[in-house]
Amino acid sequence: MSPTIADILIPERTLWGAQVTSKKRLIEFLSQFLAGQIDESSADDIYDKLIAREKLGSTGIGEGIAIPHCRLDQCQQTTGVLLRLEKAVDYDAIDHKPVDLVFALLVPAEATNEHLQTLSMLAKKFNEATFRDTLRNTHDNQSLYQAATA
């Protein structure tokens, strides 16, 4: 069975109006936030892994969307975080547009197949203009979560 956003996202990891000023600050913010969500993980380790993945090529997939992701030894289950940024930031996206919607993904180190299936599902969802528009028209954490998991 294919994963869904509802399988990997909870309301506590859905943040509307996140304030960051750059791609680096965004990854720092995500690293700090996720370190508090995953036992025995550190913000530095998460940051290093997310940055290492970005060095392979930007996870900015276009249309204002970024899906930063990495594998993490301490991660026991696939963990998603959805951010609606207060202001879009330059993210070196493939279409050169700034990013305002971010879905960060951490997966267990050994979950290769699950990682690829989840990334594929996210890319398909965020490729839908109506889905993106619905997320952008939310006004708080709760409505963002509901729109993402509907």
C-alpha positions as semicolon CSV with decimal commas, in nm:
position;residue;x (nm);y (nm);z (nm)
1;M;0,000;0,000;0,000
2;S;0,133;0,343;-0,092
3;P;0,202;0,584;0,193
4;T;-0,011;0,895;0,239
5;I;0,071;1,229;0,398
6;A;-0,157;1,134;0,690
7;D;0,072;0,833;0,754
8;I;0,377;1,051;0,821
9;L;0,247;1,388;0,940
10;I;0,087;1,483;1,271
11;P;-0,060;1,820;1,375
12;E;0,237;1,892;1,604
13;R;0,471;1,879;1,303
14;T;0,262;2,114;1,089
15;L;0,372;2,478;1,114
16;W;0,207;2,771;0,941
17;G;0,394;3,102;0,915
18;A;0,745;2,974;0,988
19;Q;0,991;3,262;0,981
20;V;1,319;3,191;0,805
21;T;1,526;3,415;0,583
22;S;1,730;3,173;0,369
23;K;1,773;2,812;0,268
24;K;2,046;2,768;0,530
25;R;1,825;2,915;0,804
26;L;1,539;2,693;0,691
27;I;1,753;2,379;0,722
28;E;1,880;2,497;1,061
29;F;1,521;2,554;1,173
30;L;1,413;2,209;1,054
31;S;1,713;2,045;1,220
32;Q;1,640;2,207;1,556
33;F;1,271;2,126;1,532
34;L;1,322;1,764;1,427
35;A;1,586;1,700;1,693
36;G;1,313;1,763;1,947
37;Q;1,088;1,509;1,773
38;I;1,327;1,215;1,738
39;D;1,481;1,051;2,043
40;E;1,861;1,039;2,061
41;S;1,902;1,262;1,755
42;S;2,093;1,588;1,746
43;A;2,022;1,902;1,549
44;D;2,382;1,897;1,422
45;D;2,350;1,542;1,289
46;I;2,019;1,616;1,116
47;Y;2,158;1,940;0,972
48;D;2,467;1,762;0,838
49;K;2,257;1,493;0,671
50;L;2,011;1,740;0,517
51;I;2,296;1,958;0,387
52;A;2,479;1,653;0,249
53;R;2,163;1,565;0,054
54;E;2,131;1,924;-0,075
55;K;2,489;1,907;-0,203
56;L;2,379;1,623;-0,433
57;G;2,123;1,856;-0,589
58;S;1,857;2,093;-0,462
59;T;1,543;1,938;-0,318
60;G;1,354;2,243;-0,444
61;I;1,124;2,069;-0,693
62;G;0,965;2,380;-0,844
63;E;0,641;2,577;-0,806
64;G;0,756;2,705;-0,464
65;I;0,798;2,356;-0,316
66;A;1,097;2,199;-0,139
67;I;1,119;1,845;-0,002
68;P;1,441;1,832;0,200
69;H;1,500;1,476;0,311
70;C;1,757;1,236;0,451
71;R;1,803;0,903;0,621
72;L;1,880;0,903;0,990
73;D;2,004;0,614;1,205
74;Q;1,808;0,733;1,509
75;C;1,482;0,758;1,316
76;Q;1,248;0,466;1,393
77;Q;0,972;0,560;1,151
78;T;0,924;0,792;0,857
79;T;0,874;1,141;0,996
80;G;0,735;1,437;0,804
81;V;0,723;1,808;0,883
82;L;0,513;2,052;0,680
83;L;0,595;2,423;0,683
84;R;0,414;2,712;0,522
85;L;0,674;2,987;0,530
86;E;0,572;3,340;0,619
87;K;0,787;3,466;0,330
88;A;0,926;3,262;0,042
89;V;1,303;3,209;0,036
90;D;1,552;3,141;-0,241
91;Y;1,614;2,766;-0,237
92;D;1,807;2,701;-0,559
93;A;1,496;2,527;-0,692
94;I;1,501;2,376;-1,039
95;D;1,267;2,648;-1,171
96;H;1,453;2,926;-0,982
97;K;1,131;3,026;-0,799
98;P;1,146;3,097;-0,424
99;V;1,004;2,833;-0,190
100;D;0,715;2,887;0,051
101;L;0,594;2,528;0,107
102;V;0,834;2,279;0,263
103;F;0,778;1,913;0,342
104;A;1,082;1,778;0,527
105;L;1,121;1,403;0,548
106;L;1,336;1,187;0,772
107;V;1,339;0,812;0,720
108;P;1,507;0,523;0,901
109;A;1,851;0,453;0,756
110;E;1,755;0,108;0,625
111;A;1,416;0,207;0,475
112;T;1,530;0,252;0,113
113;N;1,211;0,135;-0,060
114;E;0,982;0,321;0,179
115;H;1,192;0,636;0,132
116;L;1,153;0,624;-0,246
117;Q;0,779;0,549;-0,230
118;T;0,720;0,837;0,012
119;L;0,921;1,082;-0,199
120;S;0,728;0,976;-0,507
121;M;0,394;1,024;-0,331
122;L;0,497;1,371;-0,206
123;A;0,621;1,480;-0,548
124;K;0,290;1,372;-0,707
125;K;0,080;1,551;-0,444
126;F;0,281;1,874;-0,462
127;N;0,270;1,861;-0,843
128;E;-0,107;1,918;-0,821
129;A;-0,183;2,290;-0,852
130;T;-0,507;2,260;-0,654
131;F;-0,324;2,090;-0,364
132;R;-0,058;2,365;-0,356
133;D;-0,322;2,638;-0,376
134;T;-0,523;2,481;-0,095
135;L;-0,214;2,471;0,129
136;R;-0,126;2,831;0,045
137;N;-0,478;2,949;0,131
138;T;-0,465;2,819;0,488
139;H;-0,430;3,054;0,784
140;D;-0,303;2,848;1,078
141;N;-0,142;2,518;1,179
142;Q;-0,474;2,333;1,205
143;S;-0,607;2,435;0,863
144;L;-0,269;2,358;0,705
145;Y;-0,270;2,009;0,859
146;Q;-0,629;1,946;0,751
147;A;-0,558;2,061;0,396
148;A;-0,250;1,843;0,370
149;T;-0,414;1,529;0,503
150;A;-0,761;1,560;0,346
